[in-house]
């Protein structure tokens, strides 16, 4: 993830990263999100990058093909919140 910079803060960047993730997932690759060297992950980035993956994919499928390393508890909370918010929106739609 650090190839995108140490501050993962905007929806625009989240969209760029999500598009790369989707390409990898579509080709059957497993994706490891390594947050080494990341100083900031905003709620907006997390929703755009990780949360919106759930729009076109099932959560179980995403879990099979992805993993996180070096996230730390703060970033874990932000990412989990974005994913849970999207799951809640999908459930009520």
Contact map, one row per residue, 1 for C-alpha under 8 A:
111110000000000000000000000000001111010000000000000000000000000000000000000000000000000000000
111111000000000000000000000000000111110000000000000000000000000000000000000000000000000000000
111110000000000000000000000000000000000000000000000000000000000000000000000000000000000000000
111111010000100010000000000000000000000000000000000000000000000000000000000000000000000000000
111111110000000000000000000000000000010000000000000000000000000000000000000000000000000000000
010111110000000000000000000000000000111100000000000000000000000000000000000000000000000000000
000011111000000000000000000000000000011110000000000000000000000000000000000000000000000000000
000111111100110000000000000000000000011111001000000000000000000000000000000000000000000000000
000000111110110000000000000000000000000111111000000000000000000000000000000000000000000000000
000000011111110000000000000000000000000001011000000000000000000000000000000000000000000000000
000000001111111000000000000000000000000000011011100000000000000000000000000000000000000000000
000000000111111100000000000000000000000000001000000000000000000000000000000000000000000000000
000100011111111110000000000000000000000000001000000000000000000000000000000000000000000000000
000000011111111111000000000000000000000000011111100000000000000000000000000000000000000000000
000000000011111111100000000000000000000000001001100000000000000000000000000000000000000000000
000000000001111111110000000000000000000000000000100000000000000000000000000000000000000000000
000100000000111111111000000000000000000000000000100000000000000000000000000000000000000000000
000000000000011111111100000000000000000000000001110110000000000000000000000000000000000000000
000000000000001111111110000000000000000000000000000000000000000000000000000000000000000000000
000000000000000111111111000000000000000000000000000000000000000000000000000000000000000000000
000000000000000011111111100000100000000000000000000000000000000000000000000000000000000000000
000000000000000001111111110000000000000000000000000010000000000000000000000000000000000000000
000000000000000000111111111000000000000000000000000000000000000000000000000000000000000000000
000000000000000000011111111111100000000000000000000000000000000000000000000000000000000000000
000000000000000000001111111111100000000000000000000000000000000010000000000000000000000000000
000000000000000000000111111110000000000000000000000000000000000000000000000000000000000000000
000000000000000000000011111110000000000000000000000000000000000000000000000000000000000000000
000000000000000000000001111111000000000000000000000000000000000010000000000000000000000000000
000000000000000000000001111111100000000000000000000000000000000010000000000000000000000000000
000000000000000000000001100111110000000000000000000000000000000111000000000000000000000000000
000000000000000000001001100011111000000000000000000000000000000011100000000000000000000000000
000000000000000000000000000001111100000000000000000000000000000001111000000000000000000000000
100000000000000000000000000000111110000000000000000000000000000001111000000000000000000000000
110000000000000000000000000000011111000000000000000000000000000000011110000000000000000000000
110000000000000000000000000000001111110000000000000000000000000000011110000000000000000000000
110000000000000000000000000000000111110000000000000000000000000000001110000000000000000000000
010001000000000000000000000000000011111000000000000000000000000000000000000000000000000000000
110011110000000000000000000000000011111110000000000000000000000000000000000000000000000000000
000001110000000000000000000000000000111110000000000000000000000000000000000000000000000000000
000001111000000000000000000000000000011111000000000000000000000000000000000000000000000000000
000000111000000000000000000000000000011111101100000000000000000000000000001001000000000000000
000000011100000000000000000000000000000111111100000000000000000000000000000001000000000000000
000000001000000000000000000000000000000011111110000000000000000000000000000001100100000000000
000000001110010000000000000000000000000001111111000000000000000000000000000000000000000000000
000000011111111000000000000000000000000011111111100000000000000000000000000000000000000000000
000000000000010000000000000000000000000011111111111000000000000000000000000001100100000000000
000000000010010000000000000000000000000000111111111100000000000000000000000000100110010000000
000000000010011001000000000000000000000000011111111100000000000000000000000000000000000000000
000000000010011111000000000000000000000000001111111110000000000000000000000000000000000000000
000000000000000001000000000000000000000000000111111111000000000000000000000000100110000000000
000000000000000000000000000000000000000000000111111111100000000000000000000000100111110000000
000000000000000001000000000000000000000000000011111111110000000000000000000000000000010000000
000000000000000001000100000000000000000000000000111111111000010000000000000000000000000000000
000000000000000000000000000000000000000000000000011111111110010000000000000000000010011000000
000000000000000000000000000000000000000000000000001111111100000000000000000000000000000001000
000000000000000000000000000000000000000000000000000111111100000000000000000000000000000000000
000000000000000000000000000000000000000000000000000011111110110000000000000000000000000000000
000000000000000000000000000000000000000000000000000001111111110000000000000000000000000000000
000000000000000000000000000000000000000000000000000001001111111000000000000000000000000000000
000000000000000000000000000000000000000000000000000000000111111100000000000000000000000000000
000000000000000000000000000000000000000000000000000000001111111110000000000000000000000000000
000000000000000000000000000000000000000000000000000011001111111111000000000000000000000000000
000000000000000000000000000000000000000000000000000000000011111111100000000000000000000000000
000000000000000000000000000001000000000000000000000000000001111111000000000000000000000000000
000000000000000000000000100111100000000000000000000000000000111111100000000000000000000000000
000000000000000000000000000001111000000000000000000000000000011111110000000000000000000000000
000000000000000000000000000000111000000000000000000000000000001011111000000000000000000000000
000000000000000000000000000000011110000000000000000000000000000001111110000000000000000000000
000000000000000000000000000000011111000000000000000000000000000000111110000000000000000000000
000000000000000000000000000000000111000000000000000000000000000000011111000000000000000000000
000000000000000000000000000000000111000000000000000000000000000000011111111100000000000000000
000000000000000000000000000000000000000000000000000000000000000000000111111100000000000000000
000000000000000000000000000000000000000000000000000000000000000000000011111110000000000000000
000000000000000000000000000000000000000000000000000000000000000000000011111111000000000000000
000000000000000000000000000000000000000010000000000000000000000000000011111111100000000000000
000000000000000000000000000000000000000000000000000000000000000000000011111111110000000000000
000000000000000000000000000000000000000000000000000000000000000000000000111111111000000000000
000000000000000000000000000000000000000011100100000000000000000000000000011111111100000000000
000000000000000000000000000000000000000000100110011000000000000000000000001111111110000000000
000000000000000000000000000000000000000000000000000000000000000000000000000111111111000000000
000000000000000000000000000000000000000000000000000000000000000000000000000011111111100000000
000000000000000000000000000000000000000000100110011000000000000000000000000001111111110000000
000000000000000000000000000000000000000000000010011001000000000000000000000000111111111000000
000000000000000000000000000000000000000000000000001000000000000000000000000000011111111100000
000000000000000000000000000000000000000000000000001000000000000000000000000000001111111110000
000000000000000000000000000000000000000000000010001101000000000000000000000000000111111111000
000000000000000000000000000000000000000000000000000001000000000000000000000000000011111111100
000000000000000000000000000000000000000000000000000000000000000000000000000000000001111111110
000000000000000000000000000000000000000000000000000000000000000000000000000000000000111111111
000000000000000000000000000000000000000000000000000000100000000000000000000000000000011111111
000000000000000000000000000000000000000000000000000000000000000000000000000000000000001111111
000000000000000000000000000000000000000000000000000000000000000000000000000000000000000111111
000000000000000000000000000000000000000000000000000000000000000000000000000000000000000011111
